[in-house]
Amino acid sequence: MVAATHGAVRPHRWLRVEFAALYIGAPLAMALFLPKGMLFPALALFSIGGMILLWITGGFKWRILVRGWRRMPWLEVAGIAVVTLLICWAILAVMRPGALFSIPRNNPGFLLVIWTFYPLLSALPQELIFRPLFFHRYGAILPDGRAAIALNAAIFSFAHLMYWSWIVAFMTFCGGWIFARAYLRHGFPAAWALHAVAGNVLFAVGMGVYFYTGNVQRPF
């Protein structure tokens, strides 16, 4: 009985080390050392690594990544668009009024580029790493219920440390909570859609001044 217990502890101990390296060590290294302009290559590398980890874990039903559109919570999708619009408008009106709707006012064509590629090149890889990989591979070491969602939101927020902004930290924590909850309730397509819509609205309003790595000033 004791031997069996020790056998169970060892894999969990390794998962904790791996979890800490992936979700704490890697974001910290990116925040400290990642050169500007390397965010998307880093996301691509993370996505590939995440898919490999999911594959070697076993038991993951890959079809859930493309199924679940019938369970799409369209009211929540519309709600997150409206709430994101209002929150971003309020923040910028106080903090950076000159940035309000700067892209649609000055370069509407670029906004269309963002709306086309953000869901695929940013929201999608982030959702793969922070939802299916997080909850499937590391489920055995996660707390129960809402505590797991809170941990996911905190980890998702910490992954945005590279922006060195409390505004980004706050918004990504709230977003991470909503996306994780949607993933567990409605499936991967819902989490991805919510993330994509929130991100597209965020950039349309002008929050790119906080979420664009080219604007980041490290505090050291």
C-alpha positions in Angstrom: 0.0 0.0 0.0 2.9 2.4 0.9 4.7 1.6 -2.3 1.6 2.3 -4.4 1.2 5.7 -2.6 4.8 6.6 -3.4 4.3 5.6 -7.0 1.4 8.0 -7.2 3.2 10.8 -5.6 6.2 10.7 -7.9 4.2 11.5 -11.2 2.4 14.3 -9.4 5.6 15.7 -8.1 6.9 15.8 -11.7 3.7 17.4 -12.9 4.1 20.1 -10.4 7.7 20.8 -11.5 6.6 20.8 -15.1 3.6 23.0 -14.3 5.8 25.6 -12.5 8.3 25.6 -15.4 5.6 26.0 -18.1 3.3 28.5 -16.4 5.6 30.4 -14.1 9.2 30.0 -15.3 8.5 30.5 -19.0 6.3 33.7 -18.6 8.8 35.1 -16.1 11.7 34.5 -18.6 9.7 36.1 -21.4 8.9 39.1 -19.3 12.6 39.6 -18.4 14.4 38.6 -21.6 12.0 38.3 -24.6 13.1 40.7 -27.4 10.4 43.0 -28.8 8.7 41.5 -31.8 9.2 37.9 -30.7 5.8 37.4 -29.1 4.2 35.4 -31.9 7.2 33.1 -32.5 7.2 32.4 -28.8 3.4 31.7 -28.9 3.9 29.4 -31.8 6.6 27.5 -30.0 4.4 27.2 -26.9 1.5 25.9 -29.0 3.6 23.2 -30.6 5.0 22.2 -27.2 1.5 22.2 -25.7 0.1 20.0 -28.4 3.0 17.6 -27.8 2.3 17.5 -24.1 -1.4 16.9 -24.7 -0.5 14.0 -27.1 1.9 12.3 -24.7 -0.6 12.7 -21.8 -3.2 10.5 -23.5 -6.9 10.4 -23.0 -7.6 13.8 -24.6 -10.4 13.8 -27.2 -9.0 16.0 -29.9 -12.3 16.4 -31.5 -13.5 18.8 -28.7 -11.3 21.4 -30.3 -13.6 21.6 -33.3 -16.9 20.5 -31.8 -19.2 22.3 -29.4 -20.5 25.1 -31.6 -24.0 24.1 -30.9 -23.3 24.8 -27.2 -22.0 28.3 -28.0 -23.3 30.7 -25.4 -24.1 33.5 -27.8 -25.5 35.7 -25.1 -22.2 35.5 -23.2 -20.3 36.3 -26.4 -22.4 39.4 -26.9 -22.1 40.3 -23.3 -18.3 40.1 -23.2 -18.2 42.4 -26.3 -20.3 45.0 -24.6 -18.6 44.8 -21.2 -15.1 44.9 -22.8 -16.1 47.9 -24.8 -17.3 49.8 -21.7 -14.4 48.8 -19.5 -11.8 49.7 -22.1 -13.5 53.0 -22.9 -13.6 53.9 -19.2 -9.9 53.0 -18.7 -8.7 54.9 -21.7 -11.0 57.9 -21.1 -9.2 58.4 -17.7 -5.7 57.1 -18.5 -5.0 57.6 -22.2 -7.9 59.6 -23.9 -5.8 60.2 -27.0 -5.7 56.5 -27.7 -9.5 56.0 -27.8 -10.5 54.4 -31.1 -7.1 55.4 -32.5 -6.9 52.5 -34.9 -10.4 52.8 -36.5 -9.9 56.6 -36.7 -6.4 56.5 -38.2 -6.0 53.2 -39.9 -9.3 51.2 -40.3 -7.6 48.8 -42.7 -5.2 47.7 -40.1 -8.1 47.0 -37.7 -9.5 44.6 -40.3 -6.1 42.8 -40.3 -6.2 42.6 -36.5 -9.7 41.2 -36.5 -8.7 38.6 -39.1 -5.5 37.4 -37.5 -5.8 38.0 -33.8 -8.3 35.1 -33.3 -6.0 32.7 -35.1 -2.5 33.8 -34.2 -3.1 35.0 -30.6 -6.4 33.9 -29.1 -6.2 30.3 -30.5 -2.7 29.4 -29.2 -3.3 31.0 -25.9 -6.6 29.0 -25.4 -4.8 25.8 -26.3 -2.1 26.4 -23.7 -4.3 27.7 -20.9 -7.4 25.7 -21.2 -7.2 22.1 -22.7 -3.5 21.6 -21.7 -4.0 23.2 -18.2 -7.1 21.3 -17.3 -6.3 18.0 -19.0 -2.6 17.4 -18.3 -2.5 19.0 -14.9 -6.0 18.2 -13.7 -4.6 15.7 -11.1 -2.8 18.5 -9.2 -5.4 21.2 -9.5 -7.7 22.2 -6.7 -11.4 21.5 -7.0 -14.2 23.6 -8.3 -13.9 27.4 -8.5 -10.4 27.3 -7.0 -9.2 25.6 -10.2 -10.8 28.4 -12.3 -9.2 31.0 -10.0 -5.8 29.4 -10.4 -6.3 29.3 -14.1 -7.2 33.0 -14.2 -4.2 33.9 -12.0 -1.8 31.9 -14.2 -3.3 33.4 -17.4 -2.8 36.9 -15.9 0.8 36.1 -14.9 1.5 35.0 -18.4 1.0 38.6 -19.4 3.6 39.9 -17.1 5.7 40.8 -20.2 3.4 43.9 -20.5 4.4 45.2 -17.1 1.0 46.8 -16.5 -1.5 46.4 -13.6 -4.3 47.2 -16.1 -3.3 44.2 -18.3 -3.0 42.0 -15.2 -6.5 43.0 -14.0 -8.1 42.5 -17.4 -6.4 39.2 -18.2 -7.4 37.8 -14.7 -11.0 38.7 -15.4 -10.8 37.4 -18.9 -9.0 34.2 -17.8 -11.8 33.5 -15.3 -14.5 33.9 -18.0 -12.6 31.8 -20.6 -11.9 29.0 -18.2 -15.5 28.9 -16.9 -16.7 28.8 -20.6 -14.3 26.0 -21.4 -15.5 23.9 -18.6 -19.2 24.6 -19.2 -19.5 24.8 -22.9 -16.3 23.5 -24.5 -13.2 24.8 -26.3 -15.0 26.7 -29.1 -16.8 28.9 -26.6 -13.6 29.8 -24.8 -11.9 30.6 -28.0 -14.8 32.7 -29.3 -15.1 34.7 -26.1 -11.3 35.3 -26.1 -11.3 36.3 -29.8 -14.3 38.7 -29.5 -12.9 40.3 -26.3 -9.5 40.8 -27.9 -10.9 42.2 -31.1 -13.0 44.7 -29.2 -10.1 45.6 -27.0 -7.9 46.6 -29.9 -10.7 48.4 -31.7 -11.3 50.6 -28.6 -7.6 51.4 -28.4 -6.2 49.2 -25.6 -3.4 48.2 -27.9 -1.4 50.9 -26.1 -1.2 48.4 -23.2 -1.3 45.1 -25.1 1.2 45.8 -27.8 4.7 44.5 -26.9 6.3 47.3 -29.0 5.0 49.8 -26.4 6.3 47.9 -23.4 8.8 49.7 -21.2 10.4 47.3 -18.7 10.7 48.8 -15.2 14.4 48.1 -15.0 
